[in-house]
Amino acid sequence: MLNTFIVLVTVGAAGILLYPRLAKARLWRASITPLASIIGSGFLVLGPIFNSSFGQFAPLIMLGLCVGAYLFGAAIRFNIARLAEGTNARSPSEERLETVASWILAIAYVVSVAYYLNLLGAFAVSMTALNDAFHAKLITSGVFAIVLFVGWTRGFHALERMEQVTVGLKLSIIAGLLFGLGWYFIDRASIGALVANPATIGGWQGIALAAGLLVTVQGFETSRYLGQDYDAPTRILSMCLAQGVSGAIYMLYILLLSYVFPAGTLVLSETAIIDLMEIVAPILPLLLIAAAISTQFSAAVADTGGSGGLIAELTRGRISTRAGYAVLVTIGLILTWAMSVFEIISYASRAFALYYAIQALIAAKGAMIKAKPGKAMAFAGLGLAGFAIALFATAVD
């Protein structure tokens, strides 16, 4: 019966997300891009990592991660408002920092594509007889080849519509997953079977691990680059909405997950969520695999296009967009065969933390120019925090 309800909730959520009045609403359309980026592949790996590492304290750590992301978002929102004042409003030092930030973002995209496609490979083989790291990396390498071929020969415009479909698919499946988890949570609570697992790490090690998961709640910065389609107030509001909705979803997800599975229930891996959800309802693993494969591919396509375009723009055409794709795929293949998914996640987090640190410094400089010393100090402190994450964030063992 639970399987039936999960399907009904999933289909119902999809119907709501595709409802024309909502789908065409300007604020919602502006919010979809950052929301889809924030609730991406991180949703698949975050739950098991938090459950096994932080135990009963996982919701508190998740809250800290969401608050930290929101604060970095505040710096970017300040910069969006500054840019809306006109390019002459910004100082030369702000523009130089912006160029540095753009280079860092291009690199971050490269690492994040490797992260997305490695998760795709892991989920693609997860319920087959070839469920091992070698075959997962083979799948990932094959998809990298497809991405390069499509980008080199045709560009990604033919695949852009896929994002609209996968966003709805992903969010509707998450609705079904949360419903199933909520049902299971209430069932366990009704028989007094909720658990309070101890944390397996703490102190500095726990802080460094949480910092290494920043990429799992990253994606809000995409609002910064939608200026051709939306004005500054819309982008600022859409980022707040996306971070608020994603934060609520993440908090509910971690809260429901943290107190229903006794310690030792799972063996931590990139696909551990499948084993956990199989306990909740047999249909959930199939839904998660479908969501993982489609959303990881579309996210990889989006970031590949973004990185190639950024590299071409920053080099003033000396490196073409197609050559940028080739560089990205080459580095992605090296990362795939040299590192685990969890190591790639950590490096992606560091890259984005460095980008956010530079954006915070730009905001600090802008706040000083606008005679807002309190904001300037807050943004500068945020920038230092971003640099600390870039230096000290660690991967899951």
N, C-alpha and C positions, 0 to 999 in steps of 0.2 A: 504493500500500500504506500509506503514511504517513497518508493521509486516513482509511483504514479504522481504523487503530490509534487515531487521534485521536478518532474517533466512539466507539469502544469504551471508551476511557478516560473520555470525557465522560459516556457513559451509565452506566458503572460507578460513577463518582463520584456521579452523581445518585442511583443506587440506594442507595449507602452513606448519603448525606445524608438520604434519605427512609426509611431503615431504622427501623422503629417504635421499637426500643429506644433508638437514638441520638436520634431526633427528639423522644422524650418525656423524655429525661434532663434533669433540672432544670438542672444546670449548663450543659449545651449550649444549652438554650433561653434561658437568661439571657445566654449569650455570643453568640448569633446576632445580636441587635440591634446591639451595638457592632461586631461583626465585619463585618456587612453594611455598616455605615456607613463603616468604615475602608477596606475593600476595595471601594470604590465606583467612581465615575467617575474618581477619581484614577489607577486602574490603567490606564485607557485613554490618558491623556495623559502620564503620568509617564515611561514608558519612552523614547519618542522625545525628550522634552525632555532627559532625563539623557544619552541616547546622543549627541545633537548638541552639548550644552553642556559636559559633563564628560568625555566620552571614556572612556579607560581608568580614570579615577579615579571613575567613576560609582558603583561599589559602595561605595566609602569614603564618598562624600557621602550615599548612601542610608542607610548605617549611622548616620551622624550625625543624619539626619532622624528615623530610627526611635528612636534613643536619646533625642533631644530630646522626641519625642512621649511616650515612656515616662515621662520625668521629669515632664512636665506631668500625665500620668495619675496619677503618685504623689501629686501635690498634691490632685487630685480624690478619690483613694482615701482620703487622710487626712481630707478634708472629709466623705466618706460615713461614716467611722467616728465623726467628731465629732457628726454629726447623729443617729447611732444612740444617742448618750448622752442624747438628749432636747433639746428646744428651749431649756430653761433652762441647758444647758451652754454655750451660745454667748453671747458678749457682744453688746451692742447694735451695736457697730461691725462685728462679723462679719455681723450681719443686714442692716445697711445696705449693706455691700459685696455681699452676696448679691443684694439688690434691683438694684444697679447691674449686676452680672454677668448677671442675668436679662434686663434690658433689652438689654444688648449681645448676648446670645445670640439674642434675638428678631430683632435687626437682622442678625446673622450668618446666621440662617436665611433671611431675605429675600434676601440676596446669594447664598447657596448654591443656592436654588431657581433663580435666574437662571442660575447656573453649570450646574446639572443640565440644565435645559431647553434651554440653548444647545448643550450637547453632544449632546443628543437630536436637535435640529434638524440639526446638522452630520452626524451619523452617518446620519440618515434619508435625506439626499440624496446621501450620499457615493458611492454606486455607481449613480447615475442621471444622466440628461442635464442635470439641474438642479443639478449640484454646484457651487454658488457661495454666497457669504456672504448674498446677498439672499434667495435661496429658503430657505436654512437658517433665517434670521431670521423669514421668513414662517411656516415650520413651527413654530418656537418660539412665535411670537405666537399661532398657532392653539391650541397646546397650553395656553398660559396661559389662553386663553379657556375651554377645556374645564375646566381646574382650577377657575377661578372659578365657572363654572356649576354644577359638581358640588358644590363646597363651599358655595355660596350656597343651592342648592335642596334638596340631600339630605344634605349632610355627607359625610365621607369613610369612614364606617363600611362602606359597601358595597364599598369598595376595599381594606380592611385586609387581606383574605386574599391579595391580590396580592403583598404583601411576602413571605409565606411561600414562595410559588412562585418569585418572582424571586431570592430569596436562594439557593435550591438551584440554580436555573438559572445564576446568575452564578458561583458557586463551582465548579460542575461544568465550565462552559466554561473557567474559569481553569485547572482541572486539565488539560483537553485542550490548552490553549495552552502550558502549561509542559511537557507531554509533547512536543509538537511542537517547541518551542524546544530542549529537551534533546536530542532526536534530531538536530536541525540542528546544534547545538553539537558533539556528538560526531562527526558527519559532517565538519564543517569541521576539527575537531581532528585527525581521522585522516589528513587530507591536508596537514596543516601550514598551514591557511589561516586560522587565528585571527589577529585584528588587534588592535593596541593604538593606538587613535586618540588623538591629542593633545586636550587640553581646548581649547575655543575661548574660554573665559572663565576668569578666575581672580581671586585676591585678594578684595577687598571686593565686587566685582561678582558673583563666584561665590557668596559668602556671602549677599548680598542676594537673589539669584535663588533659592537653596535655601530661604531663609526665606519667599519668596513662594509656595512650594509646600507650605507646612505643611498647607493644607486637604486635600491629597491623602492625608494619613495621619491626618486628623481623623475623629472619630466616636466615640471611646472615652468621651467625656463623656456619651453617652446612658445609660450604666450609672447615672449619678448620679440619673436621673429614673425609675428603675424600682422605686422603693420600695414601690409598692402591690402589686407582684407578687413581689418577692424581698427577703429580709433583707439587711442590710449585708454580712455575711461572703460571701454568695453573689455579690452585686454586685461586691465587691472582687475576689474570685477570678475572676469571669467577665471583668472588665476586663483582668486580667493575662493570662488565657488568650487573649482576643481580640487583645490587643496582641502577644502572643508568636507566635500563629499568623499574624497579618497581617504581622508583621515578617519572619518566616521566608519567607513567600510573596513579599514585596516584594524581599527580598535575593536569593532564587533567581532571580526574574524579571529583575532588573537585571543580575545576574551573567551569566546566559545571553545577555542581549541586548547586552551591552556589547562583546563581543569577536568577533562574527560578521559584522557589517556594516561594510564599509569606509567611511571618511569620504566624505560626498557621496552616500551611497546614498539618503537621503531629503530631501524638502523639508519642513521643519518646519511642521506645521499641527495643528489639533485632531484630525484623523482620520489622522495620519501612521502610526499603528500598523497601520492596514489595509494600507497599501502594504508595510510591513515583513513583516507576517504572510502576505501573498500570496506573498512570496519563499519562506517556510518551507513553506507548504502551501495549496493553493487553497481548501480548505474553511474555514480559519480566519477570513478576512474575513467570511464569511456568519454564522458563529457569533458573532463579535464584534459585528456590527451587531444581531443579535437580542438579545444580552445588553445592549447599550448602550441600545436603545430601551426595553426593558421595565424595566431597573433604574433608568434615569434618571427615568422617569415615576413609579415607585413611591417613589423617594427624594424626588422633588419633592412628591408627595402627603404623605409623612410629615412633611417639614419645613414645608410649608404649614400642615398641621394643628397642628404644634407651635408655629409662630410665631403663628397666629391665637389659639390657646389662651393662650399666654403674654401676648400683648397684652391680651386680655380680662381675664386674672387680674391683671396689673400695674396696669391702669386701673380695677380693681374694677367691671368691667362697663360703664364709661362708653363704651368702645369695644367693640362686640360682636365676637364671634368672626367673624361674617360680614363685618363692616366691616374687621376685620383682614385677611381674605383679599383684600378689594378693595385695601387699601393695598399689600399684598405684590405683587399682580399689577401694579398701576400702576407701582411702583418697578421690578419685574422687566422690564416692557416698556421703560421708559426705559433701563435698563442694557443690554438686548438691542440696542437700536438706536443706542446711544451708544458702546458699547465692544466690543472683541474678546473672545473667550472667554478668552484668556490674561490680559487686563486684569481681567476679572471674577474669575478664579482668584486673582489677586494681592489684590484687595480682599476676597475671602472669607477668604483666609489672614490678612489684617490683622485682620479682625473677630474671627475665632476666636482669634488670638493675644492680642487684647485681653481676650477672655473668659477665656482660660487665665491671663493675667497677674493678673486680679482674683481668680480662684480660688486662685492661688498666694499672693497676699497674704492671703486669708482663712485659708489653711493656715498661713502664717507667724504670723498673729495667734493662731490656735488653739494652735500649738506653743509660743508664748510663755506663754500662759495655763497650759498643761500643763507648764511648766518644762522645755522641751526646746530650749535655745538653739541647739544645733547644727542641728537640723531647721528652726528658725525662720529662721536665717541662710540655709540652703540654699533654702528656699521663697522667701524675699525676693529672693535672687539670681535665682531662676527667674522671679519676677514682673518683675524688671527686664529680663530677657531677652525676656519676652513683650512688654513695652512697646517694646523696641528693634525687634522684628520688626514690630510694628504701625506703627512710624514709618518704617522703612527698607526693608521688603520691596519687591522690584521684580517687574515682570511680564516674561515672555519677550518679546523683541523680535520 
